[in-house]
């Protein structure tokens, strides 16, 4: 359900990045130290859920979230791919919640030194044209969707996104959400 909502939001807000085939596999995943408890926050910093992240042996990361509103739980699976020629703080975040071979949805994630994971929607409308990328206009919500057919095209777009996000701006560029380490909960687990 969360993937469907993410796709609908992606298509209705500012466009997004997708692929019709899976472009990344086991050898591509960055093995990040993300295991633990987190507080999920929306773009305004409002708490949304309690999340437990667990790294799997295949390099993917499972997240079990419990909504703070109604207590419902959901499982998500993501892979993180280091952006080539990037700073090492930004990653392509690949949604692998659906266990099939039909393509993926991509986000940009930034892992801060303190362990906070910021998640950004890529904006298809701001993504320059390139070989290996097609722009589909007039989708759900009349927004553009960038569909990538090659790793190279996706990586070059991700590097441009990292450079944009890490540059100084006259107004703040905020993530769509973040996961903040839940130090209070982590201390309680260890005791």
N, C-alpha and C positions, 0 to 999 in steps of 0.2 A: 504494500500500500504506500509506503514512504517513497519508493522509487517512482510510482505512478504520480504521486503528488509532486515530487521533485521535477519530473519531466513536464508536467502540466505547468508548474511555476516557471520552469526554464523556458518553455515555449511562449508563455503569456507575458512574461516580464520583459526581458531584454534580449531574447534569443539565447542560444547556447551552442556548445560544441558537442558533437556526437560522431560516432562512426557506425557504419552498418556491419562491419566485421570487427572482431577483436584484434587490436593492433599490438597488444602487449601480452607477454606470457611469463612463465615462472622465472626466467633469467633476467627480467627487466625490473623486478620489484626492489625498491630500496628497503632495507631492513632497518626500521627505525625503532627506537626505544620508546614505544608508546603504551606498553602494558600498564594498566592501572585504572583508577577511577577519575572521572572528569565531570565537570558541570558543563552542560551544553547551554549556550546563550544565543539569543537571536542578535540581529544587527544592532539593536539598541542596548545590548548588555543585560536584557531580562532573562532570568533563568528559565529554561524550557524542560530540561530532563537531566536525570542522573545517568551517566554512561560508563560502562566498563569496557575497555579496549583490551583485546588479547591478540597477540601476533601468532599466526599459524605457521607451521613448518614450511608451507609453500610460499611464504612471504606476504600473503594477504593478511589484512587486519580485520577481525570480527569486532563489531560493536553491538553491545546489548544496551538499549536505552529504555529507561522507565520514565514515562511522562510525569511531570510534577502536577499536571492538571487532573488527570484521571487514573494514573497508575498503570496504564497499558504499557506493555513491553513490545519492543520490535528488535529484530536482528538485522544488521546491515553488514555488508562485506565490501571492503575497499582495498585497492592496491595503490601504492605511492610510487611514482616513477620520478627519479631525479631529473631535473631539467638540464639537458646538455649545455655546457658552457655557462651555466648559471652560478649563483652564489653558494648553492648547497642548502639554502634556507627555504627555497620554493620547490614545489613538486606538482606534477600532474596527479590529481586524485581521481582514480578510475573506479566508478561504481560497478562492483561485481556482485551485487546482492542477488540478481537473477542468475541462476546457474544454467546458462545456455550459451550458445556460440553466436547469438545475434548482436553484435555491436555493443557499444558502451556509451555512457554519458561521462563527460569530463568536467572537472572543476580545477581551480588552482588553489593549492594549499600552501600556507607558510607556517613553518615550525619555528617559533621564537625560541631564543636561548633558555627562557624560563619554562619551556615545555608546553606553552599555549599553542594550539593549532587553530589558525585562522583559515576560513574557507571562503573563497570568492567565486562568483558566477563569471565565467568568461562571457564577453559581450560580442556576439557575432557581428553586430552592426559596426563595431570598431575594429574588427579583424581585417587587415589588408588581404586582398586576393593573393593567392599563391597556387602553384601547381600542387595537386594532391588534395585540394579543398574545393568543395562546391557549396554555393550559397543557395539555399532553398528559401524563396520568398513566400510570404502569404500563408504561412502555417497557422496553427492555432494561435489566435490573438494577433494575427497579421504581423508577426515578427520574423526576422531572418533566423535561420538555423544553419550553422556551419557544419557540414558533413565532411569529415576527413577520411581519405582513402590510403594515406601513408603515414608512417611514423615520422618521417622527415618533415612533412608539412605541419603535423601537430606539434612537434618539438620546436620548430622555428616560431610558430605562433605562441607557444608557451614561453619561449625565451623573450619575445616581445612583451608579453603580458607581465613577466617578472620585472623587466626593465621599467615598464610603466608603473607597476605597483610600488617598486622600490624608489622611484624618483620623488622629489619634493613637489607638492601640489599646493595651489593657492587655497583649495578646500580639501578637507580630509576625504580620502578614499577608504570607505569602511568595508569590512568583510560582511557577507550575508549572515555569518554566524561564527562562533568560535567554541572550542572545547578547552576549558581551563582545568588544569590539574586540581583535583579535589583533595588537597592536603589534609583536611580534617577527616575525611573518610579513610584516606590511606593510613593515617595514624591509627585509627580505630581497628582497621583490618590487621595490622601488624601485632597488636597487643594480644 
